[in-house]
Amino acid sequence: MAPALLPDIMAGVQGSVDLTYARRRLRGADSLMFAGLFCYRNAPPPECWLDASVWQAALSPFLVPDIVGESRRSGVLVVESQRCNTPWSHSVRQVPFREDRLTVAFWGRLDNRNELAAELGGRDLPLETTPDAHLVAATWQRWGERMPERLVGDFALAVVDHARRCLFLARDPLGVKPLYYWAHQKGLIFATTASALRCMKGLTPTPDKEWILHYLLLPPLCMSRDRTAYREIRKLPPGHSLSVDYDGHTRLRRWHRWRDDAPAASRRNPRWLEAYRERLEEAVRCRMSSPYPLGTENSGGLDSAAVTAYLARLLGEPGDRLHSFGLALCEQEPEFIMETSRDSGITHNHLVTDRGGIDGNDEESITRNLRVFGYPQEHGIGTGHTLFYRECERLGIRTLFSGFGGDEVVTNPGGHARLELLDQKRYGALWNILPGNPAARLLRFGKAVSTGYPQPDYSPDYLRAWKARWPLLPLRAEVIERFGLYKPYVEPARHGPPYRRINDWIINGLLPQGYIPTRLENCTLAAAAYGIDYCWPLWDVRLVQQYLSTPAIEKVGPKGIGRYLHRRAIVGTVPDKVAWKPTKDMGYARIQQELRETGIVEIAQRARREQARLHPAIGELLDQSRWNKQIEQAAKGNMTADFSFSFRRTTHAVAWLNQWLADA
């Protein structure tokens, strides 16, 4: 079923576009991706490991690059494939960057180019024609392994210092740009996609059985900061560097740590609001350097609306320079999406109003994206926005903005503020943020002071949902018992507890979770396959740190208004109707009903096809009798929400695993 076109019922807003069109090969745009091999002493030369042309194809499986190149020097091979998106990238004449002693591969964006140039003594450096990789090379020569601490932006990089005979890899603090490596006994292989590490001569990575089991059990359990679906292939964790010398000695170092330096305060101070607003605007502005049209995702919610409205404001007259993309599937989404577009003067709005074909789990999408990722996608949003990528390709858009990241940090609801203020004995400030009328607030205040608000081990709502879905998982009982799966299964249901400060919850509870870099990795790679640079301003490292450095009292409003700092900051840019919407609900009941009725019947048909070609490695883990019964139940439609959720997820997991293991 093709996504339906939203009728143009919004007066004064033009350009609602149907996103259904033929798939085509992209010409003239590519992602700056790289792969490399650093051979140790007495190791075979690079040509014994792989053919460079195979790597080039793995980096750009569906694109014709703007620039592609390789560098070979004494046991080192680096291959790079680039698409030009910024003004200075058009000045690149060869990739990777190389000079007498260095080879540098860089994928990303530097947001402190002017500051770096000044520190390096190049105040007269023509930055409009100086690629980022040149600045990285100069920064390495000045500061060596302390280099990443000088860089601000989203990046994955590799520096081969031929004079020192060493390799240095680094990744940005949030993991926006992926970087994988294989520490072989004869050399270290690295790449920005795991697909490139499957192309070696005589070296085949081994699917990890435990990863497969967790993927079937609960995909978030697979989402790791350092592990992949292969035993030999690792991710370089966000905010880390890896140093390798000629003798094969490696050193993994965490170079970035978040500062928990928010001062205690009982009253709000306007300076915190102004500082946050300045950071937010700069987080959007620094990602707008592309001379091509810009795309922005807008769900109608607070986060994506803020990014969209700031883009429009900074452009002045959005015109043909800005296109908005949205999934208008819920009852209220069209209204709130178009509210921001009207207010911001955005005339190009591309809306999808039917779920058909948008989840990225159809057979053709899986086949394509296994070539992009190298193994099954772990976060569904990566391929779930494929329609947006295709439309960006058609329109010549090379940068797509997203509002993801707000809930985790800068638009965090701030529910822990009550505990934080209580523990600090700031009772006046606590009273001001308690919800309800005076009588209700008095009761809440008395309970807080008398009981201390003890925290449970698990979030009650999450634990209730997890337990309801546990009996629906069609895994063999002996497998569950042998691997002790129940404990890791319910672990994500802890969520907010046991933290009692906003920053504790964010720094120690949320930011270390694997789903954040995994979603960024999957989205980055899926979009890059269409020549799109995905951007997340709300994950700007300076903005995140500004929020963490802001007192808790600024983050929650009178009577418990959540996301208060962000809401105040966007007043005048985002319509009040959107900025002060009290809940995130957009009318999801309609979607849930469709999934339980007609949607689940279609999934049952897919499950039968996957069952017919079930790979033996999956058959060893699944209780096929139970799964058969579930398929028959689903084929009748109108199942419970928990059944529908669990069955859909299991079927999609089996589909990805079937195709991957067949090709592995």
Secondary structure, 3 states (H helix, E strand, C coil): CCCCECCCCCCCCCCCCCCCCCCCCEECCCCCEEEEEEECCCCCCHHHCCCHHHHHHHHCCCEECCEEEEEEECCEEEEEEECCCCCHHHHCCCCCEECCCEEEEEEEEECCHHHHHHHCCCCCCCHHHCCHHHHHHHHHHHHHHHHHHHCCEEEEEEEEECCCCEEEEEECCCCCCCCEEEEECCEEEEECCHHHHHCCCCCCCCECHHHHHHHHHCHHHHCCCCECCECCEEECCCCEEEEEECCCCEEEEECCCCCCCCCCCCCCCHHHHHHHHHHHHHHHHCCCCCCCCEEEECCCCHHHHHHHHHHHHHHCCCHHHEEEEEECCCCCHHHHHHHHHHHHCCCCEEEECCCCCCCCCCHHHHHHHHHHHCCCCCCCHHHHCHHHHHHHHHHCCCEEECCCCCCCCCCCCCCCHHHHHHHCCCHHHHHHHCCCCHHHHHHHHHHHHHHCCCCCCCCHHHHHHHHHHHHHCCECHHHHHHHCCHHHHHHHHHCCCCCCCHHHHHHHHHCCCCHHHHHHHHHHHHHHCCCCEEECHHHCHHHHHHHHCCCHHHCCCHHHCCCHHHHHHHECCECHHHHCCCCCCCCCHHHHHHHHHHHHHHHHHHHHHHHHCCCHHHHCCECHHHHHHHHHHHHCCCCCHHHHHHHHHHHHHHHHHHHHHHHC
